[in-house]
Amino acid sequence: MTFCPSCGAERKEGSKYCHNCGYDFGNVGAEENSNSNSNAQVTQNSIPNVQSENTYTFSKILGYVCAILIPLFGIIFGIYLITRDEENAKKHGKLIIGLSIVIWFISFMAMSM
Protein backbone atom coordinates (compact mmCIF):
# COMPACT_ATOMS: atom_id res chain seq x y z
CA MET A 1 0.00 0.00 0.00
CA THR A 2 1.45 3.37 -1.01
CA PHE A 3 0.52 6.88 0.01
CA CYS A 4 0.68 10.30 -1.63
CA PRO A 5 3.87 12.14 -0.62
CA SER A 6 2.00 15.45 -0.76
CA CYS A 7 -1.19 14.88 1.27
CA GLY A 8 -0.80 11.35 2.70
CA ALA A 9 -3.93 9.92 1.03
CA GLU A 10 -3.87 6.27 0.02
CA ARG A 11 -2.77 5.81 -3.58
CA LYS A 12 -5.22 3.88 -5.75
CA GLU A 13 -3.50 1.14 -7.71
CA GLY A 14 -2.54 2.24 -11.22
CA SER A 15 -3.54 5.89 -10.76
CA LYS A 16 -1.32 8.59 -12.23
CA TYR A 17 -2.58 11.34 -9.94
CA CYS A 18 -3.64 11.55 -6.30
CA HIS A 19 -7.45 11.45 -6.04
CA ASN A 20 -7.28 13.85 -3.10
CA CYS A 21 -4.84 16.61 -4.12
CA GLY A 22 -3.91 15.92 -7.77
CA TYR A 23 -0.25 15.11 -7.09
CA ASP A 24 1.49 13.62 -10.18
CA PHE A 25 2.82 10.18 -9.20
CA GLY A 26 4.84 10.08 -12.44
CA ASN A 27 7.24 12.63 -10.98
CA VAL A 28 7.82 10.71 -7.74
CA GLY A 29 11.02 9.05 -8.94
CA ALA A 30 12.42 12.24 -10.44
CA GLU A 31 11.64 14.26 -7.32
CA GLU A 32 13.17 11.64 -5.04
CA ASN A 33 16.39 11.83 -7.03
CA SER A 34 16.47 15.63 -7.05
CA ASN A 35 15.56 15.85 -3.35
CA SER A 36 17.92 13.10 -2.18
CA ASN A 37 20.57 15.62 -1.07
CA SER A 38 18.10 18.02 0.53
CA ASN A 39 15.16 17.53 2.84
CA ALA A 40 12.83 19.74 0.78
CA GLN A 41 9.13 19.01 0.98
CA VAL A 42 6.70 19.08 -1.93
CA THR A 43 5.07 22.49 -2.11
CA GLN A 44 1.60 23.34 -3.36
CA ASN A 45 3.14 25.05 -6.41
CA SER A 46 4.70 21.78 -7.63
CA ILE A 47 1.32 20.03 -7.76
CA PRO A 48 -0.29 20.28 -11.19
CA ASN A 49 -3.83 21.58 -11.54
CA VAL A 50 -5.52 18.27 -12.40
CA GLN A 51 -9.22 17.57 -12.42
CA SER A 52 -10.25 15.04 -9.80
CA GLU A 53 -10.62 11.44 -10.98
CA ASN A 54 -14.01 11.25 -9.25
CA THR A 55 -16.33 13.66 -11.05
CA TYR A 56 -19.64 12.02 -10.09
CA THR A 57 -20.60 11.83 -13.78
CA PHE A 58 -22.92 8.86 -13.36
CA SER A 59 -24.74 10.52 -10.45
CA LYS A 60 -25.18 13.72 -12.45
CA ILE A 61 -26.65 11.92 -15.46
CA LEU A 62 -28.93 9.76 -13.34
CA GLY A 63 -29.97 12.83 -11.35
CA TYR A 64 -31.06 14.73 -14.46
CA VAL A 65 -32.95 11.72 -15.82
CA CYS A 66 -34.72 11.21 -12.50
CA ALA A 67 -35.46 14.93 -12.20
CA ILE A 68 -37.44 14.72 -15.43
CA LEU A 69 -39.07 11.30 -14.99
CA ILE A 70 -39.38 10.92 -11.20
CA PRO A 71 -38.84 14.31 -9.50
CA LEU A 72 -38.66 12.88 -5.96
CA PHE A 73 -35.64 10.75 -6.92
CA GLY A 74 -34.18 13.76 -8.71
CA ILE A 75 -34.31 15.70 -5.44
CA ILE A 76 -32.58 12.81 -3.66
CA PHE A 77 -29.76 12.75 -6.24
CA GLY A 78 -29.51 16.53 -6.03
CA ILE A 79 -29.08 16.40 -2.26
CA TYR A 80 -26.44 13.68 -2.68
CA LEU A 81 -24.47 15.84 -5.13
CA ILE A 82 -24.75 18.97 -2.97
CA THR A 83 -23.11 17.13 -0.08
CA ARG A 84 -20.01 16.25 -2.17
CA ASP A 85 -16.77 18.27 -1.84
CA GLU A 86 -16.43 18.96 -5.57
CA GLU A 87 -17.80 22.38 -6.59
CA ASN A 88 -18.98 21.12 -9.99
CA ALA A 89 -21.02 18.37 -8.30
CA LYS A 90 -22.59 20.93 -5.95
CA LYS A 91 -23.57 23.13 -8.90
CA HIS A 92 -25.23 20.22 -10.70
CA GLY A 93 -26.95 19.14 -7.49
CA LYS A 94 -28.59 22.55 -7.20
CA LEU A 95 -29.64 22.45 -10.86
CA ILE A 96 -31.11 18.96 -10.47
CA ILE A 97 -33.12 20.00 -7.39
CA GLY A 98 -34.41 23.09 -9.21
CA LEU A 99 -35.38 21.06 -12.27
CA SER A 100 -37.12 18.47 -10.09
CA ILE A 101 -39.17 21.13 -8.32
CA VAL A 102 -40.18 22.76 -11.63
CA ILE A 103 -41.21 19.41 -13.17
CA TRP A 104 -43.11 18.49 -10.00
CA PHE A 105 -44.93 21.83 -10.02
CA ILE A 106 -45.84 21.48 -13.71
CA SER A 107 -47.17 17.95 -13.15
CA PHE A 108 -49.36 19.11 -10.24
CA MET A 109 -50.68 21.99 -12.30
CA ALA A 110 -51.50 19.65 -15.20
CA MET A 111 -53.32 17.23 -12.86
CA SER A 112 -55.44 19.98 -11.31
CA MET A 113 -56.81 21.19 -14.66
C-alpha positions as CSV (number, residue, x, y, z in Angstrom):
1,M,0.0,0.0,0.0
2,T,1.5,3.4,-1.0
3,F,0.5,6.9,0.0
4,C,0.7,10.3,-1.6
5,P,3.9,12.1,-0.6
6,S,2.0,15.4,-0.8
7,C,-1.2,14.9,1.3
8,G,-0.8,11.4,2.7
9,A,-3.9,9.9,1.0
10,E,-3.9,6.3,0.0
11,R,-2.8,5.8,-3.6
12,K,-5.2,3.9,-5.8
13,E,-3.5,1.1,-7.7
14,G,-2.5,2.2,-11.2
15,S,-3.5,5.9,-10.8
16,K,-1.3,8.6,-12.2
17,Y,-2.6,11.3,-9.9
18,C,-3.6,11.6,-6.3
19,H,-7.4,11.5,-6.0
20,N,-7.3,13.9,-3.1
21,C,-4.8,16.6,-4.1
22,G,-3.9,15.9,-7.8
23,Y,-0.2,15.1,-7.1
24,D,1.5,13.6,-10.2
25,F,2.8,10.2,-9.2
26,G,4.8,10.1,-12.4
27,N,7.2,12.6,-11.0
28,V,7.8,10.7,-7.7
29,G,11.0,9.0,-8.9
30,A,12.4,12.2,-10.4
31,E,11.6,14.3,-7.3
32,E,13.2,11.6,-5.0
33,N,16.4,11.8,-7.0
34,S,16.5,15.6,-7.1
35,N,15.6,15.8,-3.4
36,S,17.9,13.1,-2.2
37,N,20.6,15.6,-1.1
38,S,18.1,18.0,0.5
39,N,15.2,17.5,2.8
40,A,12.8,19.7,0.8
41,Q,9.1,19.0,1.0
42,V,6.7,19.1,-1.9
43,T,5.1,22.5,-2.1
44,Q,1.6,23.3,-3.4
45,N,3.1,25.1,-6.4
46,S,4.7,21.8,-7.6
47,I,1.3,20.0,-7.8
48,P,-0.3,20.3,-11.2
49,N,-3.8,21.6,-11.5
50,V,-5.5,18.3,-12.4
51,Q,-9.2,17.6,-12.4
52,S,-10.2,15.0,-9.8
53,E,-10.6,11.4,-11.0
54,N,-14.0,11.3,-9.2
55,T,-16.3,13.7,-11.0
56,Y,-19.6,12.0,-10.1
57,T,-20.6,11.8,-13.8
58,F,-22.9,8.9,-13.4
59,S,-24.7,10.5,-10.4
60,K,-25.2,13.7,-12.4
61,I,-26.6,11.9,-15.5
62,L,-28.9,9.8,-13.3
63,G,-30.0,12.8,-11.3
64,Y,-31.1,14.7,-14.5
65,V,-33.0,11.7,-15.8
66,C,-34.7,11.2,-12.5
67,A,-35.5,14.9,-12.2
68,I,-37.4,14.7,-15.4
69,L,-39.1,11.3,-15.0
70,I,-39.4,10.9,-11.2
71,P,-38.8,14.3,-9.5
72,L,-38.7,12.9,-6.0
73,F,-35.6,10.7,-6.9
74,G,-34.2,13.8,-8.7
75,I,-34.3,15.7,-5.4
76,I,-32.6,12.8,-3.7
77,F,-29.8,12.7,-6.2
78,G,-29.5,16.5,-6.0
79,I,-29.1,16.4,-2.3
80,Y,-26.4,13.7,-2.7
81,L,-24.5,15.8,-5.1
82,I,-24.8,19.0,-3.0
83,T,-23.1,17.1,-0.1
84,R,-20.0,16.3,-2.2
85,D,-16.8,18.3,-1.8
86,E,-16.4,19.0,-5.6
87,E,-17.8,22.4,-6.6
88,N,-19.0,21.1,-10.0
89,A,-21.0,18.4,-8.3
90,K,-22.6,20.9,-5.9
91,K,-23.6,23.1,-8.9
92,H,-25.2,20.2,-10.7
93,G,-27.0,19.1,-7.5
94,K,-28.6,22.6,-7.2
95,L,-29.6,22.5,-10.9
96,I,-31.1,19.0,-10.5
97,I,-33.1,20.0,-7.4
98,G,-34.4,23.1,-9.2
99,L,-35.4,21.1,-12.3
100,S,-37.1,18.5,-10.1
101,I,-39.2,21.1,-8.3
102,V,-40.2,22.8,-11.6
103,I,-41.2,19.4,-13.2
104,W,-43.1,18.5,-10.0
105,F,-44.9,21.8,-10.0
106,I,-45.8,21.5,-13.7
107,S,-47.2,17.9,-13.2
108,F,-49.4,19.1,-10.2
109,M,-50.7,22.0,-12.3
110,A,-51.5,19.6,-15.2
111,M,-53.3,17.2,-12.9
112,S,-55.4,20.0,-11.3
113,M,-56.8,21.2,-14.7
